[in-house]
Amino acid sequence: MKNQKAKNLRLIAAGMAGVAVAMGAGAAGATTVSPTGGFLADPDTPTTNAITPTQHRTQVMFQQSILRDYLRTRTTTPGTQPTGIFSVVSVPGETNGMAAGSQTSMLTDRLSVWVGPSYTNSEDDFAATAYESDLLNISFGLDYKVTDAITVGAFAGYVLDNVDSSFNNGESETNGWNVGPYVSIALDDIFSVDLNGGVVINDIDNTRTTPGGAVVTGSQDSDGWFVGGNLNANYWWDKIGLGGRIGFVTSGTDNDAYTESNGTRIAGTESNLTQFQAGLQVSYFVEDTFGPGSGLVPYIKVDYNNDVERDDIATAAGTPQPANDDDGFVLGAGVNLFMDGPFSGGINATYNVGREDYNAWSVGGTLSFRF
């Protein structure tokens, strides 16, 4: 739970402590220590120390989205639903849509490899915290269908995040990896659950320009973790599909302390996020698009995200503060492609709405091969 009053008091106290240290340093010729005690955006703060909470949320949300998009192409198209662990359906994929013979051919291969690239642009246009981010994420995975109902796998992802921040005339570049396992379990021919978790390792380069025009640089290490899961439902009326999910993700990241090129010691920061998610999706199945056994599935979707726990970003006491919205929506559209063979994939685009001063859009896709 947030306590904005307490957080503001900590920021004020930390700022006073920083001033006192700076005065002492000026007298003794020692290194200054930057203010600590939260995420404070000002001209003397490195980019990641100011905006980590929003960048943390953006990176986690879209990393989870890549994995969900892949699992959706694996399990939620007519004729591809596996027999659930509680299902009474005797033939896997015996649903409306494709003929049973075609369905079986798409499910016989149990081992699958996949790749999922995505690009996300996000920005904050509140003047005191303004920035723009270009985030590239490419994930790879391998999974195996232990039974018709249970799929287990592992994934690894590379992240490159370039941020331009106007509040400190600075920028940051994050290079990192995330890796972890996942499992998907079909409960019956409608309901399924999935769970994933992992660790994150980042290298961050920060640059800022002081009010006097000096360019200050510094590098830091960052590590983190995440756990996410969903309860999914998917039902087809002939060629029209309706899907829904409720889910969560919880994550933490620690940015190490470091010393800037001008000798300023920058304190480490810790950011935590717990987010509740709910979504709806409507699909339409176009059968035999590229020959017998193939299919094309265009869809539209909307997701609601609520930050149950998240750190706030603050500006100097007595100045306008960022909205730090707790919730928002993600609108999306895409198309999945299935062939009568080992290949399947999809492309998609999303746009974030409902968070004041924050905008984000993304494009991405997945490609998988079963063998």
N, C-alpha and C positions, 0 to 999 in steps of 0.2 A: 504494500500500500504506500501511496505517496504521501509525503508530509511537506508541502511546499514551503510552509512557514519555517520549519526546521531547516530545510535545505537552504533557504535564503540566508538564514542566520549563519549557517556553516560557511557559505560563500563569502559573506561579509567578514566573518572572523578570519577566514583564510586570506582574504585580500589584505586585511590589516596586518596580518602576520607577514605577508609577502612584502608590504611596504617597509615594515620594520627591519626585515632582513636586508632589503635593498639599501636602506639608509646606513645600516651597519657595514654592509659591504663597501659602500662608497667611502666610508671613513677608513676602512682597513685595507682597501684594494682587493677584497676577496670576491669570489664568485657569487652572483645573485642566485636565489632560488625562486622559481616561479610559483605563484599561488597554487594551492591544491585544495581539495575538498569538494569536488564535483566537476561538471563539464561546463566550463565558463568560456564563452566566446568573446574575445577582445583582441585588439591588435597585437598583444604580446603573447598570445596563446598559439602553440602549434595546431595545425588543422585537426589532427586526430584527437588531440586532447580536448577539443571543443565539440566536435560533431560525432564522436564515436557512437552514441546511442542510435542516431538515425541511420548511420551507415551499417552498424551491426544489424539492425532490423532489416534493412534492404537486402544485405547479403544473405541472411538466414532465410528470408521469405522466398527469394528466387532460387536458392539452392534446393529448398524443399519442393518448389514448384517443378523443377527439372525432374526430380525423382517421381513425383506424382504423375506427371505427364507420361513418363515411360510406363509406369504401372498401369495407367489407364489404357494405353495401346495394347498392353499384354492381356488384359482381363475384361474389358467392358464393351466389346463390340459384339453384335449379334453373331452367334456361332462360336465365340471364343471364351464365353464364361466357363470356367472349370467346374467340375462337380464339387460341391462344397462338402465339408466334413460332416454336415448335418443334412445334406441334400438327399432327396428320395429319387432324383433323376438318375436313371441308370446309364444313360449315354451322355458323355461330356458334351456340353454345348447344344443340347437338344432344346432350342428356343426358336422363337419366330425369327425369320430372316433367311440365312443361308441354308441350303440343303444339308442334311446330316452328313453326307459323304464329304462335302467340302469342309464342313466344320472339323471333322476328324483329321483331315490332312493338315490343318493349321495347328494342331495340338500334339502331334506325335513327337516332335523334337523337344527334348526337355532342357537342353543347355542353350543359353542365350547370352550373347554379348551385345552391348549397346553403347552408343555415344550420344550425348546431349549438349550441344552448344547453345549459349544464349547471350544476348547483349541487352543491357539495361541502362537507360539514361534516367537519372533522378536529379532533382534540384530543389533547393529551398530558396524562396524569394523574399523571405523576411530579411530586411536590410542588415540587421545586426548579426545574423547567423548565415548569411547567404553563401551558397556554394552550388556547384554543378559537378555531378559525378558520371563517369563513363565506366561501367562495370562489365567486364567480359568474364564469363564463366563457362568452362567446358568440363563436363563430367563423363566418366567412363564406368561401365559396370559389367559384371558377370554374375549370372544367377542360374540356379538349377531347380527344376520342378521335382521336389522330393516325392510328391504324390500329385494327383490331379488337383488337389486343393491347396497345397502348400508349396510356395516358392521361397527359397532363401538365396541371398546374394550379397555382394559387396561392391562398393563403388569408391572411386577417387575422383576428386575434382580440382582443377586449377583455376585460381581467381586472379585477375588483374584489375585493379580499381584505381583509376586516376581521378583525383578530385582537385578542382580549382575553387579556392575559397577567397571571396572578396573582403571579408571582415578583417583579415590579416594580410591581404595581398600575398597569399601563399598558395601552396598546393601540397598534395601528398600522393605518393604512389605505393600501393600495396600489392605485393606478390605473395600468394599463399596457396596452400593445399589443404583440402579436407578429405578425410577417408573414414569409412565406417561400413557396418553391415546393415542389411535390411531383410525383412521378412513380410510376405503377403499371404494371408490365409483366407480362402473362400469359405464362408460359413454355410452358404447354400447357393442357389443360382441367382440370388438377388444381393445378398449382403456379404461384405468382406471387411477385413481389418488389415491394416499394415502398420509397421513400426520400423523406425530407423534411428540410428544414433551414430555419433562419430566425434572426431577431434579435428581441430583446425590449427594450423601453424602458419604465421604470416611474418614477412619482413616488410617494414614500413620506412619510407624515406619522406621526411618532412622538409618543407622550405617555407619561410615567411620573410616578409620585408618589414622592417621596423618603421615607425613613423619618421625616423630620420633618414630613411632610404637604404639602410644596411640590409644585405641579404644574409639571413641566418639559416643554416641547414642542420640536420640531425637525423639519425637513424635509430630505430628501435625494433625489438622483437615483440611478437604478440602470439598468444596461444589461447585456445578456447575449446568449447565442447558444445554439443547440441543433441537433443532427443526430440523426435517428432512422431506423431501417429495419427491415424484416421480410422473412423468407422464409415464405410461407404455403402451406398445402396444404388443399384442400377437395374432398371426394368424397361423392357421393350414391348411396345404395342406395335406389332408388325415391324415397320421400318422406323418408327419414331421411338427414341430412347429418352428416358428421364433419369437423371442421376443426381445424387445428393451426397453430402458428406458433412460430418462434424469432426474436428480435429484440434490438435494442439501442437505447439512447439515451445520448448524451453531451452535456453542457451545462455552461455556466459563467455566473456572474453576478457583477458588480462593483457594490457599494454604495458611493457616494461618501462621503468625509469631510464633516462638517458641524459647525456650532456650535449647541448647544442654547440655549434662551431664558435660561438662567442663566449662560451664558458658557462652559460646559464644551465642550471640543473633542472630538468623537467621531471616532475613526479610521475609515477606510474598511475594508471587508471584501471578501474574494473567496471564493466558494464554487464548487466543481466537483463534478460528478456524472457517473459512468459506470455504467450499469445494464444487466445482462443480463436478458432476458425470455423466457419460454416460456409457451405457452398452449394449451388444448384447448377446443373448443366442440362441442356436440351440438345439432342443429337438427331441426325437423320442418316439412315443407311442407304447408300446407293450400291446396289448389288451388281457383280460382274462388270465392274467399271473398265477393267483392263483384261478381260477374259474370264472364263469360268473360275470360280473360287476366289476372285479378287473383290475388293470392296473399298469404297470411299465413304468416310464418315465426317461430314462437316458438323460443327457444333458451336454453340455460344454458351457462355457461362458467367456467373457472378459469384464472387467470394466476399464474405464479410470477415474482417479481422479486428479483434479487440485486444489491445495490449493490457493484459491483466497486471503485469509488472514490467516497468521500463524506467530507466533513468532519464531525468529531464536535462535539457540544455538550458543554461541561464546566461544572461548578460549582466553587465555591471548593475549594482544596486541603484535604484532610483531611475532606471531607464526602462522603456517598454520591453516586456518579456515575450519570448516565443510562445506560440499556442500550445506546443507539446501535446497535440491531440492524441487521444487514446485509441481511436478507432477510425476505420475507413473501409472503402470497397475497392475491389479489383475486378474490372470488367474485361472479359476475354473472348476471343474467337479463334478457331483453328480448324484444321482438317487432318484426320488420320487416314493412312493408307495401308491396306493389307493386301498382300499378294498370295496366290496359291503356291507358296514356296517359302523359303526361309526368311525373306525380307519383310519388314514392316516399319512404319515410321509415321512422322507427323510434323506439322509446323503450326505455330501459334503466335498470337500477339496479345498483349495485355495493356491496360491503362488504369492507373490508380486515381481514384476520386474520393473526396470527402475529408481529406486532411488539410487543414488550413495551412497555406504557405508551402505545402509539399506536393510535388508532382513527380510521377514516374511512369515510364512506359518501357515495354520490353518486346523483343522478338526472339524466338527460339525454335528449337525442333529436337526431334529424337530420331535415331535410326538404329534398328536392331536386326540381328542375324541369329537364327536358330539353327543348331546343328547337333 
